[in-house]
Amino acid sequence: MFIQNFLKSLPLQYHFAKAGITIPVFLPPLVSFFLSLVSGVGGVSGAFLLLPFQVSILNYTAPSVSATNHLFNCVAIPWGVYKYWREGRLYTPLTLIISLGTLPGVIIGYFLRVSYFLELKNFLLLVGIVLLIIGGKLFFDLIFPPKKEATFSHAPPKTLVFSVAKLSFEYSSRTYEVSSILIFLIACVIGIVGGIYGIGGGAIMAPVLLAFFHLPAYVFAGATLFATFLTSVIGVIVYTTFGNGPDFLLGLLFGIGGGLGLYFSAKLQRYFPQKVIRGFLGIILLYIAIRYISKFFE
């Protein structure tokens, strides 16, 4: 209540009709800039933190809040995708598998969002579980740092086999082999969660590829980011088609701030101790997760 009253006392108030909230017009880009800057430095997307801010601080709980979060991704992520494309890090086979998996997932996610997860406590339970997974992964990497590659190369991966059953590629003098079908199915499940939540799924897919498939982040980072962008575009279209579209102005303002935050986080990343940033993010995520999950049982 104190935060809401403080926000009402600030100048330049604007009413966002779709969201049904009245806040200072400078608040959305300012908050998304800070969230993207901090989370970007820690190597994690800012979308998963933006939704709790909208739900808990702005009291924006309608299904369209997920669509607004998708729109944030649509505006902010192209900066990062373009960077990966310029560097030759948008690995096409992996990008295609993940994108094809998450696309049907995000559509299924919409119908779950407006049915079972329409009730706030059910939606908060899902958000809490997602945040718990991401926060737990951050702490796991903090305690047990991922093994570094023996050698590092800016050269793009070389595809050896790309079929429905298998993807095999060579990168940095090592050969990696994964099941295309398995990654597709996992991407579909993650797409469902991302479609409900409004994060596109990249924040979940990246830890899975790292922890369980042991793929180098240099190879999959561009693929997961592009898949997040693509599924977010589809998410906005689906939510809008069925009458639960985003608050376009609010999502645009969030996206502008988020894009700038991601840009500067890439420049500042090397100056910040990764353990401190990951620990800080992990504490925030676990706190929000426990709080949301506990509300389900109240």
C-alpha positions, 0 to 999 in steps of 0.5 A, a space after each residue: 500500500 505504501 508503494 502504491 501511495 508513493 507512486 500516486 504522489 509522483 508527477 506525470 501521471 497517466 492512465 493506461 486504459 487496458 491495464 486499468 492502472 494510473 502511474 507516472 509515464 516515466 515509471 515503466 521504462 525506468 523500471 524495465 531498464 533497471 531490471 534488464 540491466 541487473 538481470 542482463 549482467 547476471 546472464 538472465 532475461 529481465 522478463 521473468 522479473 517484470 511480470 511480478 512487478 506488474 502483478 504485485 506492485 502495479 496490481 495488473 492481474 488480468 490475462 492481458 498482463 502476460 500479453 504485455 510481458 510478451 510485447 516487452 520481449 518483442 521490443 527489447 529482444 531484437 537488440 540482442 538477436 541482431 547482435 548474435 546474428 552479426 557475430 554469427 552466433 545464431 545457430 540455425 539448426 538449434 534455432 529451428 528446433 527450439 522455435 518449432 517446439 515453442 510455437 505450439 506451446 505458446 498457443 496452448 499456454 494462452 488457453 490455459 492462461 484464460 481458463 485454469 490460470 485465470 484464477 490469480 492464486 493458480 497463476 501465482 503458483 505457476 509464476 512461483 514455480 518458474 521463479 523457484 526453478 530459475 533462482 535455484 539454477 542461479 544458486 546451483 551455478 553459484 555453488 557448482 560453477 559450470 565447467 568451462 570449455 577446454 578451448 574457446 572459439 569465435 568460429 561458428 559451429 559446424 553441422 555434422 548431422 541435422 535430421 528429425 532424430 538427431 543434431 550433431 555439430 562440431 564446435 571448438 574441436 569438440 563434437 556435440 550430439 543431441 536428440 532433435 525430438 527430445 529438444 523439440 518436446 522439451 521446448 514445447 513444454 517450456 513454450 506452454 509455461 512461457 505462453 502462460 507466464 509471458 516470458 517466451 521460455 528462453 529463461 528456462 530453455 537456456 539452463 536446460 540446454 546447459 545443465 542437462 544437454 551440456 551444450 556450450 552457451 556460445 552456441 545456444 544463447 542466440 537460438 534461445 533468445 530468437 525463440 523467445 522473441 518469436 514465441 512472444 510475437 505469436 503470444 501477442 498475436 494469439 492474446 490479441 486475437 482472442 480479446 486479451 491483447 496487451 496494453 500496447 503503450 505500456 508494453 512499448 514503454 517497458 520494451 524501450 527501457 528493457 532494450 536499453 538495459 540489455 544494451 548497457 548490461 552487455 557492456 557492463 557485464 565484465 565489470 561486475 562480479 558474477 557471483 555477487 550478481 547471481 547471488 543477488 538475483 537468486 535471493 530476489 527470485 527465491 523470495 518472490 517464489 516462496 511468497 507466491 507459492 505460499 499464497 496458493 495454500 492460504 
